[in-house]
Amino acid sequence: MDILLRTIAIIIEVGILASIIAVLIAGVRLIAFDLGLGQKYNKAIVMVMVMAGTLIVVFFIAHLTSFYPSI
């Protein structure tokens, strides 16, 4: 039962953290366009933001599965 509760807690926490990262990345994208980067670089900026977000979420998953306390 402890393993199931720990897994559910990790999934919920990763979901919350992923949504926070998505909002932060969307904000950084908006700031980049407000600073003058045109639509020419839209695809490159989106790809960089997706890669950064993926790396951050993978780090969170690795960290939570390694160091999350048992319930």
N, C-alpha and C positions, 0 to 999 in steps of 0.2 A: 504494500500500500504506500510505503514511503517513496518508492521509486516512481510510482504513478503521480503522486502529488508533486514531487520535485520536477518531473517532466512537464506537468501542466503549468507549474509556476514559471519554469524557464520559457515555455512557449508564450505565455502571456507577457512576460517581461521583454522578450525579444520583439514581440509585436508592438508593444508600446514604444520601445526604443527605436524600432524601424520607422514608425510613424513620425516620431520626433525628428529623426534624421531626414526623412523625406521633406518635411516642412522646412527644415534648415537649408537643405539643398535647393528647394524651390526659391527660398529667399535670396540665396547667393546668386542664383540664375537671374532673378529680377534685378538685383543690384548690378550685375554685370551688364545687363541691357540698359539700365539707367545711366551707367557710366559711358555709354557710347558704343558698345559693341553691337554691330548691326546684325541683321538676319543672316548675313553671310556666314557667321561663325556659330549659328544656332545649333547645328548638328554636332559640331565638335564640342561645344560647351555641354550639351546634354550628355554626350558619351563620357566626358570626363567626370561629370557629376554622378552618373550611374555607376561608373567604376569606383569612385570614391565612396559612394553610399554602400556599395556591395562589400568593399573591403572593411568598412566600419561595422556593418552588420555581421560579417563573418568573424571579426574580432570579438564582438559582443557574444556571439554564440560560443566561440572557443573559451572565452573568459568565464561565462556563466556555467558551462558544462564542467569546467575544471574546478572552479572555486565556489560554486553555489553550495551553501551549507545544507546538510541533510535535515529533513523536517522531523 
